[in-house]
Structure formats: structure tokens, C-alpha cells
Amino acid sequence: STESEPPKVQEEVDSSSQSISKKAAKKEAAKKAKEERRKEAEAAASAASALSIEEEGPLVNNYGDVPLQELQSVNDPQTGKWSEAVSGREWTEVGALNGSLKDQEVLIRGRVHTTRPVGNKLAFVVVRERVSTVQCLATVKPDSVSKEMVRFVRSLSNESIVDVIGVVSVPDVEIKGATQQVEVQIKKLYCVSRAAKTPITIEDASRSEAEIEKASK
């Protein structure tokens, strides 16, 4: 008759199977956690889009989605609020933003890398142009930024293309989430192209397996 496998080898097989099962369970847990985060993000985006961002007064001209017709008439400042804001201005590359521009007003264009709301009066948005990123702040101010504008910034999806007009400031501490060690205090922000929301972000895709497992715990 055929002899059974020696106990020692069988124990190793059982141990290996348990290890594989634990690893599979961790991956499944990480997958579920990511799916939950995706659903939460979609719910938050849906809630934000459901909220009206209409307001009256001059501050409404400082933000918004730019209609295609207006984009095609960039040299006509009478076309709309975006055209009026950017017409005749000089564009600054994100990679050129540094301390020498402190207190100067700049106009930049880039993709939304990340957004981070802080209450209903402040929102951070990191804008990316090629490999350079800069942290921009939208904080409620009576002469330029309304609560509705902060809400608009919070509703932006990653990879959307935005034009930002703001004043360069130099913080006292290192900015770890951006390549440029300056901040842009937003005065005006316009979305020229909204990106579709995706179930997984570039930031999530770049995470290692160890980071995913840590996040799922």
C-alpha cells in the first residue's frame, strides 16, 4: 500500500497553505477597504454636486466651470468671467514657482493632483504640471473667496484641468506633498476640463502591497 506523507512534510504543507490563506485574506480585505473608500468618495462627490453653488454678487465671477464656447474665444474678454480673468495675463509654469515670486500674483494651469477639505472655509488642492506640483489654498475671504467657491474646489475630481490665479506665499515649514516649496493663495479658480471620476486614483495605483495591507487594518 502507498505510505502516507511523513508528518513533518505534511506540517510544512499545512503551514504553507495557512500562510497563503492569510495572504489571500489580507488582499481580499484590502480590496474591500478600497471598494468602501471608492463608494464613500462617490457618495461625497454626489453630495457635493447636488449642492447648489450658485450665489449672487461679484465673488461668483471668481470660480466656475468654463464653457467650451468661452474656451474657444480666449482672446475676447467679453465672452465670460474666465476670459476676462486670464485675457492679457502671462502664464507661469508650476515648475518655475519659487520663493523669488513671493507676494506676486501668478496664473498657472495644471491638473488636479489631490484635494483636501478642512471644514467648510478652507480647501487644499495640489496642482500638477508635468512632474511639478504646487499646493494651493482656497480660504474664505470677504473680498475674493466665498464658501461656495471653497465648496466648488472640494468638488473637483482628480486629473481635472484647472486655471488658478493667486498670490505666491512661502510657508515656514517644508511642504511634503508638493515639489515646489511655495504655496499659492487662491483668488480665482476655473475648471477648464473636468475628468471623469475613476474607481482607483493614480495615488492608489502607486501604493505598494505593504501600504495597502497597512491601510486595510
N, C-alpha and C positions, 0 to 999 in steps of 0.2 A: 504494500500500500504506500501511497505517497505521504512522506512525512510533512508535518505542518512546519511552517516557517519558524525558525528559532525565536524565542520570546524577545531577545534583545533587539533583533531586526524589526520585529513586529511593533515594539515600543517606539522605535525610531520612526517607523511609517506613521503610527498614530500621532506622534508628536508633530511630524511634518504636516499631516493633514489638519491638525488643530491650528498650526501656525498659518496655513493657507486660509483656513476658515476665518480666523481672526482678521487677517489682512483683507479678505473679501468683505467682511462685515464692516470694517473701518471705511473701505471705499464706498460701500453702499450707504453708510451713514453720512459720509462727506457729500455724496451725490444728493441725498435727501435734503441735507442742510443747504446746499447750493440752490436746489429747486425751491426751497422755502424762501430763501433770500430773493430769488427771482420773482416769486409771486408777491412778496412784500414790496419790492421795487415797482412792480407793475401796478399794484394797488395804490401806492403813493403817487405814481405818475398820473394814474387815472383820476385820483382825488384832486391833484393839482390842476389838471386840465379842466376838470369840472368846475373849478372855482373861477369866477369872473375876475379878470384882471383889468377890466375897464375902469377908468377913473376920469375925472374932469380936471381941467387946469393945465398949466404949462408942463408939468412933470411927465405927463403922458407921452410927450414927444421925445423923451429920453430913452425909450426902450421899445421893443416890439419885434415881430416877425416882418421881414421885408418882402413885399410882393414882388413877383417876377418882373412885372412891368416896370417897377421902380428900379430894379437892378439893371435893367436894360437902358435906363435913362439916367445913369450915374452923373452925367455932366449937366443935368438940369436940376438945380436945387429946388425948383418949384414943384417937382414931382411928388415929394413926400418928406417926412421927417428924417429918414435915413440919408437921403440925397442931400438934404440941407446940412446935415451934421458932418458928412465926410467930404463934400464938394470943396475942392481947393486945398485940402489938407495934405500934409506929407505923411506917408506911411512909414512906420518904424518896424523893423524886423524884431521878433521876440528875442532872437539871439544877440541883438545889439543893445538890449536893455541892461543898463548897469548904473552904478552909483553916480556917474557923471551927469546923469539925466535927472537927478533928484529935484523935485518940485516943478518939473516940466510936464506939460500936458502932451500926451502921445496918442497916436491912433495905431492900433495893432489889429491884425486879423489872424485867426488860428482856429484850431478845433478844440472843442471842449474835451479836456482830458479827464477831469473829475469835477464834481460839485459837492459841496458840504455845507448844509444849512446849520446855522447856530441861532435857534429861536426864530422869531418872525421879523427881526430887524437887521439880520446880518447873514450873508451867504458868501462862501468862498467858491471861486471857480478857477481851476488851473487851466490855462490856455496853452495849447501846444502848436508850434510851427516847426515842421520837420523834427529835429531832435531836441529843440529847445523848448522849455516850459517856463511859464511865469505864473505866480499866484496873484489873482485879482480879488479885490474885496468890494462887495456891494453892501454898504451900510446906510441905514436910513438917515437922510439929511434933508432939512426943510427946503433947501434951495436946489437939490438935484436928484435925490433918490427917495422914492416913496416905498411904502410897504408892498404895494402892488408890484413895483419893479423888482424888489427882493424876491417876491413870490415867482415872478417871471424867470428870474435867474435860476431859482431852485427847480423849475420845471424843465430846464434844458437837458436833453439827452446827450450822453457821451458821443463824441465824434461829430456833433453838430458844428457848423462853421459860424463863428461869431465875429463881429467887429466891436472893438472896445475902445472907448475914449476915456482916458483917465489920467490922473496925476501920479507920477512916479515917487515912491517913498522908499526909504532904506530902513528896515527894521533893525532893532538892536541885537536880535538873536538870529541864528542860522535858520534858513528856510530849507527844511529837509525834503519837502515834497515837490521841489522845482529846481531846475538847473540855474535859473537866474536868481541872484541874491538881492532882488528888489521886489517890491510889490506895486501893483497898480490899483490906486483908489478909484474905483469906477464912478464915472459921471454919466456916461451913456453906454448902452449896450444894445446891439441889434443882432438878431439871428438871421443870417442870410440863407441858411440851408439847414433844416432840421434832419438829423439822422434818425432812422428807424430804431426803435429800442430792440436790443438783442437779448436772448436769454443768458448769454455769457459775455462779459466785458473783456477787453484786452488785458486789463489788470488781473482779472481772474485767470485768464488763459496763461499768464506768465508765472503763476504761482507754482511752487514745487509741490511734490506729493506730501512732503513733511509739513508744509504750510497748510495744505488742505486738510490733513489729518488733525492738525492742531486746532484749526478753525471749527472742525466738526465736534470737538469735545465740549 
